[in-house]
Amino acid sequence: PSVIIYHYMDNILVATAQETELRVAIDTLTNTIWEAGLQIASGKIQWTQPWTYLGWHIIQQEITPQPLMLKVTDTMTLNDVQR
């Protein structure tokens, strides 16, 4: 396939081999979403690497988990940690 689209909840990942294909795919996807009455915040579109998607850090040839960042305080509950 020339365009790969992964969708999960309110996250969409669009991948292509060529940037021109990517622009066409994003335009088509954006228009389709707009016609359905939904919106995509332009600030949420990531055009340059590194990209982040569902907790993953993506560069051109590598996908790694994003670093775990946990702020620990003396009064934390299990619920606080799970957030």
N, CA, C and O atoms as CSV, one atom per row, in Angstrom:
chain,resi,resn,atom,element,x,y,z
A,1,PRO,N,N,0.828,-1.209,0.000
A,1,PRO,CA,C,0.000,0.000,0.000
A,1,PRO,C,C,0.861,1.258,0.000
A,1,PRO,O,O,1.944,1.282,0.586
A,2,SER,N,N,0.378,2.280,-0.651
A,2,SER,CA,C,1.153,3.522,-0.702
A,2,SER,C,C,0.884,4.416,0.503
A,2,SER,O,O,1.705,5.271,0.834
A,3,VAL,N,N,-0.261,4.228,1.161
A,3,VAL,CA,C,-0.598,5.020,2.351
A,3,VAL,C,C,-1.033,4.058,3.455
A,3,VAL,O,O,-1.866,3.179,3.233
A,4,ILE,N,N,-0.468,4.233,4.630
A,4,ILE,CA,C,-0.866,3.439,5.796
A,4,ILE,C,C,-1.480,4.391,6.806
A,4,ILE,O,O,-0.885,5.411,7.154
A,5,ILE,N,N,-2.681,4.051,7.276
A,5,ILE,CA,C,-3.372,4.884,8.261
A,5,ILE,C,C,-3.714,4.014,9.462
A,5,ILE,O,O,-4.415,3.010,9.335
A,6,TYR,N,N,-3.210,4.410,10.634
A,6,TYR,CA,C,-3.557,3.763,11.892
A,6,TYR,C,C,-4.426,4.735,12.678
A,6,TYR,O,O,-4.097,5.913,12.812
A,7,HIS,N,N,-5.541,4.224,13.194
A,7,HIS,CA,C,-6.453,5.061,13.958
A,7,HIS,C,C,-6.742,4.375,15.290
A,7,HIS,O,O,-7.069,3.189,15.327
A,8,TYR,N,N,-6.622,5.123,16.374
A,8,TYR,CA,C,-6.986,4.618,17.687
A,8,TYR,C,C,-7.551,5.778,18.494
A,8,TYR,O,O,-6.868,6.775,18.731
A,9,MET,N,N,-8.793,5.641,18.910
A,9,MET,CA,C,-9.499,6.677,19.665
A,9,MET,C,C,-9.455,7.999,18.889
A,9,MET,O,O,-10.023,8.089,17.800
A,10,ASP,N,N,-8.791,9.019,19.432
A,10,ASP,CA,C,-8.707,10.297,18.723
A,10,ASP,C,C,-7.308,10.534,18.160
A,10,ASP,O,O,-6.913,11.677,17.932
A,11,ASN,N,N,-6.561,9.458,17.937
A,11,ASN,CA,C,-5.217,9.550,17.368
A,11,ASN,C,C,-5.206,8.904,15.991
A,11,ASN,O,O,-5.746,7.813,15.806
A,12,ILE,N,N,-4.593,9.573,15.034
A,12,ILE,CA,C,-4.477,9.055,13.674
A,12,ILE,C,C,-3.020,9.185,13.245
A,12,ILE,O,O,-2.415,10.248,13.381
A,13,LEU,N,N,-2.467,8.098,12.729
A,13,LEU,CA,C,-1.112,8.105,12.190
A,13,LEU,C,C,-1.212,7.812,10.700
A,13,LEU,O,O,-1.786,6.799,10.300
A,14,VAL,N,N,-0.655,8.693,9.879
A,14,VAL,CA,C,-0.643,8.512,8.428
A,14,VAL,C,C,0.808,8.394,7.999
A,14,VAL,O,O,1.624,9.258,8.320
A,15,ALA,N,N,1.136,7.327,7.273
A,15,ALA,CA,C,2.512,7.097,6.838
A,15,ALA,C,C,2.546,6.802,5.342
A,15,ALA,O,O,1.730,6.034,4.833
A,16,THR,N,N,3.493,7.416,4.647
A,16,THR,CA,C,3.714,7.173,3.223
A,16,THR,C,C,5.214,7.171,2.958
A,16,THR,O,O,6.009,7.624,3.782
A,17,ALA,N,N,5.580,6.656,1.801
A,17,ALA,CA,C,6.996,6.644,1.430
A,17,ALA,C,C,7.450,8.007,0.916
A,17,ALA,O,O,8.609,8.384,1.090
A,18,GLN,N,N,6.546,8.741,0.289
A,18,GLN,CA,C,6.887,10.029,-0.318
A,18,GLN,C,C,6.098,11.154,0.347
A,18,GLN,O,O,4.933,10.979,0.705
A,19,GLU,N,N,6.732,12.294,0.507
A,19,GLU,CA,C,6.061,13.429,1.148
A,19,GLU,C,C,4.876,13.926,0.325
A,19,GLU,O,O,3.871,14.354,0.892
A,20,THR,N,N,4.978,13.875,-1.003
A,20,THR,CA,C,3.851,14.322,-1.833
A,20,THR,C,C,2.625,13.446,-1.591
A,20,THR,O,O,1.504,13.952,-1.537
A,21,GLU,N,N,2.829,12.134,-1.444
A,21,GLU,CA,C,1.713,11.239,-1.128
A,21,GLU,C,C,1.130,11.572,0.241
A,21,GLU,O,O,-0.083,11.512,0.439
A,22,LEU,N,N,1.998,11.921,1.176
A,22,LEU,CA,C,1.551,12.263,2.519
A,22,LEU,C,C,0.664,13.501,2.496
A,22,LEU,O,O,-0.386,13.526,3.139
A,23,ARG,N,N,1.077,14.520,1.762
A,23,ARG,CA,C,0.280,15.756,1.681
A,23,ARG,C,C,-1.106,15.472,1.104
A,23,ARG,O,O,-2.107,15.977,1.612
A,24,VAL,N,N,-1.164,14.663,0.043
A,24,VAL,CA,C,-2.450,14.313,-0.574
A,24,VAL,C,C,-3.303,13.519,0.415
A,24,VAL,O,O,-4.498,13.779,0.550
A,25,ALA,N,N,-2.695,12.554,1.105
A,25,ALA,CA,C,-3.431,11.735,2.067
A,25,ALA,C,C,-3.966,12.577,3.223
A,25,ALA,O,O,-5.114,12.409,3.635
A,26,ILE,N,N,-3.147,13.472,3.741
A,26,ILE,CA,C,-3.582,14.336,4.847
A,26,ILE,C,C,-4.709,15.257,4.392
A,26,ILE,O,O,-5.689,15.437,5.114
A,27,ASP,N,N,-4.580,15.842,3.200
A,27,ASP,CA,C,-5.641,16.711,2.681
A,27,ASP,C,C,-6.947,15.939,2.521
A,27,ASP,O,O,-8.010,16.422,2.912
A,28,THR,N,N,-6.868,14.742,1.947
A,28,THR,CA,C,-8.063,13.917,1.754
A,28,THR,C,C,-8.678,13.534,3.088
A,28,THR,O,O,-9.892,13.635,3.267
A,29,LEU,N,N,-7.852,13.098,4.023
A,29,LEU,CA,C,-8.330,12.705,5.344
A,29,LEU,C,C,-8.946,13.888,6.084
A,29,LEU,O,O,-10.011,13.759,6.686
A,30,THR,N,N,-8.287,15.028,6.041
A,30,THR,CA,C,-8.795,16.231,6.706
A,30,THR,C,C,-10.146,16.644,6.125
A,30,THR,O,O,-11.069,16.975,6.869
A,31,ASN,N,N,-10.262,16.626,4.801
A,31,ASN,CA,C,-11.533,16.987,4.163
A,31,ASN,C,C,-12.642,16.007,4.536
A,31,ASN,O,O,-13.773,16.421,4.794
A,32,THR,N,N,-12.331,14.724,4.565
A,32,THR,CA,C,-13.325,13.713,4.930
A,32,THR,C,C,-13.791,13.908,6.369
A,32,THR,O,O,-14.984,13.818,6.657
A,33,ILE,N,N,-12.863,14.173,7.258
A,33,ILE,CA,C,-13.209,14.409,8.664
A,33,ILE,C,C,-14.038,15.684,8.802
A,33,ILE,O,O,-15.010,15.722,9.557
A,34,TRP,N,N,-13.651,16.723,8.072
A,34,TRP,CA,C,-14.387,17.990,8.098
A,34,TRP,C,C,-15.818,17.793,7.597
A,34,TRP,O,O,-16.760,18.316,8.191
A,35,GLU,N,N,-15.983,17.036,6.500
A,35,GLU,CA,C,-17.316,16.782,5.937
A,35,GLU,C,C,-18.196,15.988,6.902
A,35,GLU,O,O,-19.422,16.080,6.840
A,36,ALA,N,N,-17.583,15.213,7.787
A,36,ALA,CA,C,-18.330,14.453,8.789
A,36,ALA,C,C,-18.704,15.320,9.993
A,36,ALA,O,O,-19.333,14.840,10.935
A,37,GLY,N,N,-18.314,16.597,9.958
A,37,GLY,CA,C,-18.642,17.510,11.040
A,37,GLY,C,C,-17.641,17.508,12.182
A,37,GLY,O,O,-17.916,18.049,13.253
A,38,LEU,N,N,-16.486,16.905,11.963
A,38,LEU,CA,C,-15.446,16.853,12.990
A,38,LEU,C,C,-14.310,17.791,12.622
A,38,LEU,O,O,-14.245,18.281,11.494
A,39,GLN,N,N,-13.420,18.041,13.561
A,39,GLN,CA,C,-12.303,18.951,13.316
A,39,GLN,C,C,-11.001,18.336,13.803
A,39,GLN,O,O,-10.982,17.522,14.726
A,40,ILE,N,N,-9.915,18.743,13.161
A,40,ILE,CA,C,-8.572,18.387,13.608
A,40,ILE,C,C,-7.865,19.695,13.933
A,40,ILE,O,O,-7.777,20.584,13.086
A,41,ALA,N,N,-7.365,19.814,15.145
A,41,ALA,CA,C,-6.609,21.012,15.511
A,41,ALA,C,C,-5.303,21.013,14.726
A,41,ALA,O,O,-4.539,20.050,14.791
A,42,SER,N,N,-5.042,22.083,13.988
A,42,SER,CA,C,-3.841,22.129,13.149
A,42,SER,C,C,-2.567,21.977,13.975
A,42,SER,O,O,-1.562,21.476,13.471
A,43,GLY,N,N,-2.596,22.396,15.222
A,43,GLY,CA,C,-1.432,22.251,16.087
A,43,GLY,C,C,-1.139,20.805,16.474
A,43,GLY,O,O,-0.052,20.500,16.965
A,44,LYS,N,N,-2.099,19.921,16.255
A,44,LYS,CA,C,-1.911,18.505,16.585
A,44,LYS,C,C,-1.265,17.723,15.443
A,44,LYS,O,O,-0.837,16.587,15.646
A,45,ILE,N,N,-1.188,18.305,14.254
A,45,ILE,CA,C,-0.571,17.622,13.117
A,45,ILE,C,C,0.941,17.772,13.226
A,45,ILE,O,O,1.456,18.887,13.301
A,46,GLN,N,N,1.643,16.658,13.234
A,46,GLN,CA,C,3.100,16.653,13.372
A,46,GLN,C,C,3.721,16.396,11.999
A,46,GLN,O,O,3.617,15.288,11.472
A,47,TRP,N,N,4.362,17.402,11.420
A,47,TRP,CA,C,4.941,17.280,10.085
A,47,TRP,C,C,6.400,16.845,10.107
A,47,TRP,O,O,6.884,16.272,9.131
A,48,THR,N,N,7.099,17.103,11.188
A,48,THR,CA,C,8.528,16.792,11.216
A,48,THR,C,C,8.833,15.835,12.365
A,48,THR,O,O,8.127,15.791,13.372
A,49,GLN,N,N,9.896,15.079,12.181
A,49,GLN,CA,C,10.296,14.140,13.222
A,49,GLN,C,C,11.046,14.852,14.335
A,49,GLN,O,O,11.627,15.910,14.093
A,50,PRO,N,N,11.054,14.322,15.519
A,50,PRO,CA,C,10.464,13.054,15.927
A,50,PRO,C,C,8.953,13.191,16.120
A,50,PRO,O,O,8.466,14.223,16.580
A,51,TRP,N,N,8.232,12.148,15.767
A,51,TRP,CA,C,6.793,12.116,15.941
A,51,TRP,C,C,6.476,11.336,17.200
A,51,TRP,O,O,7.231,10.446,17.591
A,52,THR,N,N,5.362,11.664,17.836
A,52,THR,CA,C,4.895,10.887,18.981
A,52,THR,C,C,3.503,10.371,18.664
A,52,THR,O,O,2.669,11.094,18.119
A,53,TYR,N,N,3.259,9.113,19.010
A,53,TYR,CA,C,1.966,8.483,18.741
A,53,TYR,C,C,1.731,7.405,19.788
A,53,TYR,O,O,2.480,6.431,19.861
A,54,LEU,N,N,0.695,7.577,20.595
A,54,LEU,CA,C,0.299,6.606,21.607
A,54,LEU,C,C,1.457,6.152,22.498
A,54,LEU,O,O,1.604,4.965,22.788
A,55,GLY,N,N,2.258,7.097,22.918
A,55,GLY,CA,C,3.354,6.774,23.821
A,55,GLY,C,C,4.615,6.294,23.134
A,55,GLY,O,O,5.557,5.865,23.802
A,56,TRP,N,N,4.653,6.357,21.803
A,56,TRP,CA,C,5.828,5.926,21.050
A,56,TRP,C,C,6.535,7.131,20.471
A,56,TRP,O,O,5.899,8.115,20.091
A,57,HIS,N,N,7.832,7.052,20.407
A,57,HIS,CA,C,8.699,8.088,19.851
A,57,HIS,C,C,9.171,7.548,18.497
A,57,HIS,O,O,9.853,6.524,18.445
A,58,ILE,N,N,8.817,8.221,17.414
A,58,ILE,CA,C,9.078,7.696,16.072
A,58,ILE,C,C,10.007,8.631,15.316
A,58,ILE,O,O,9.736,9.825,15.188
A,59,ILE,N,N,11.108,8.076,14.813
A,59,ILE,CA,C,11.961,8.783,13.868
A,59,ILE,C,C,11.982,7.943,12.596
A,59,ILE,O,O,11.382,6.868,12.561
A,60,GLN,N,N,12.647,8.401,11.577
A,60,GLN,CA,C,12.522,7.794,10.257
A,60,GLN,C,C,12.696,6.274,10.246
A,60,GLN,O,O,11.900,5.584,9.610
A,61,GLN,N,N,13.688,5.741,10.915
A,61,GLN,CA,C,13.957,4.303,10.857
A,61,GLN,C,C,13.860,3.602,12.212
A,61,GLN,O,O,14.336,2.476,12.353
A,62,GLU,N,N,13.260,4.240,13.199
A,62,GLU,CA,C,13.268,3.662,14.540
A,62,GLU,C,C,12.022,4.065,15.314
A,62,GLU,O,O,11.573,5.208,15.241
A,63,ILE,N,N,11.474,3.113,16.054
A,63,ILE,CA,C,10.336,3.366,16.930
A,63,ILE,C,C,10.723,2.896,18.329
A,63,ILE,O,O,11.093,1.738,18.521
A,64,THR,N,N,10.635,3.796,19.299
A,64,THR,CA,C,10.981,3.458,20.678
A,64,THR,C,C,9.911,4.008,21.616
A,64,THR,O,O,9.225,4.971,21.271
A,65,PRO,N,N,9.760,3.411,22.793
A,65,PRO,CA,C,8.814,3.978,23.755
A,65,PRO,C,C,9.289,5.352,24.214
A,65,PRO,O,O,10.490,5.596,24.335
A,66,GLN,N,N,8.338,6.245,24.468
A,66,GLN,CA,C,8.710,7.543,25.017
A,66,GLN,C,C,9.242,7.327,26.425
A,66,GLN,O,O,8.810,6.406,27.118
A,67,PRO,N,N,10.170,8.162,26.851
A,67,PRO,CA,C,10.703,8.016,28.210
A,67,PRO,C,C,9.587,8.141,29.243
A,67,PRO,O,O,8.707,8.993,29.123
A,68,LEU,N,N,9.637,7.296,30.239
A,68,LEU,CA,C,8.663,7.336,31.320
A,68,LEU,C,C,8.985,8.510,32.225
A,68,LEU,O,O,10.110,8.640,32.707
A,69,MET,N,N,8.009,9.356,32.454
A,69,MET,CA,C,8.202,10.516,33.320
A,69,MET,C,C,7.207,10.406,34.468
A,69,MET,O,O,5.996,10.486,34.264
A,70,LEU,N,N,7.721,10.225,35.649
A,70,LEU,CA,C,6.885,10.070,36.825
A,70,LEU,C,C,7.335,11.064,37.884
A,70,LEU,O,O,8.472,11.021,38.355
A,71,LYS,N,N,6.439,11.944,38.242
A,71,LYS,CA,C,6.739,12.907,39.299
A,71,LYS,C,C,6.233,12.323,40.614
A,71,LYS,O,O,5.031,12.134,40.798
A,72,VAL,N,N,7.142,12.046,41.506
A,72,VAL,CA,C,6.803,11.400,42.772
A,72,VAL,C,C,6.755,12.450,43.873
A,72,VAL,O,O,7.657,13.275,44.018
A,73,THR,N,N,5.677,12.392,44.639
A,73,THR,CA,C,5.547,13.261,45.809
A,73,THR,C,C,5.256,12.388,47.029
A,73,THR,O,O,4.958,11.201,46.894
A,74,ASP,N,N,5.342,12.967,48.186
A,74,ASP,CA,C,5.119,12.217,49.427
A,74,ASP,C,C,3.661,11.806,49.617
A,74,ASP,O,O,3.382,10.853,50.344
A,75,THR,N,N,2.740,12.502,48.983
A,75,THR,CA,C,1.321,12.242,49.220
A,75,THR,C,C,0.649,11.570,48.025
A,75,THR,O,O,-0.546,11.764,47.804
A,76,MET,N,N,1.385,10.794,47.263
A,76,MET,CA,C,0.810,10.159,46.080
A,76,MET,C,C,-0.032,8.942,46.455
A,76,MET,O,O,0.283,8.204,47.389
A,77,THR,N,N,-1.108,8.759,45.700
A,77,THR,CA,C,-1.932,7.566,45.840
A,77,THR,C,C,-1.715,6.693,44.607
A,77,THR,O,O,-1.078,7.122,43.645
A,78,LEU,N,N,-2.237,5.483,44.632
A,78,LEU,CA,C,-2.136,4.601,43.472
A,78,LEU,C,C,-2.804,5.245,42.262
A,78,LEU,O,O,-2.314,5.125,41.139
A,79,ASN,N,N,-3.905,5.915,42.490
A,79,ASN,CA,C,-4.603,6.603,41.405
A,79,ASN,C,C,-3.714,7.670,40.772
A,79,ASN,O,O,-3.713,7.815,39.550
A,80,ASP,N,N,-2.969,8.408,41.562
A,80,ASP,CA,C,-2.051,9.427,41.044
A,80,ASP,C,C,-0.986,8.796,40.150
A,80,ASP,O,O,-0.662,9.339,39.095
A,81,VAL,N,N,-0.444,7.658,40.564
A,81,VAL,CA,C,0.605,6.985,39.801
A,81,VAL,C,C,0.057,6.476,38.473
A,81,VAL,O,O,0.753,6.532,37.459
A,82,GLN,N,N,-1.165,5.985,38.462
A,82,GLN,CA,C,-1.751,5.425,37.248
A,82,GLN,C,C,-2.069,6.484,36.204
A,82,GLN,O,O,-2.244,6.153,35.031
A,83,ARG,N,N,-2.147,7.722,36.593
A,83,ARG,CA,C,-2.412,8.785,35.621
A,83,ARG,C,C,-1.163,9.011,34.844
A,83,ARG,O,O,-1.133,9.865,33.958
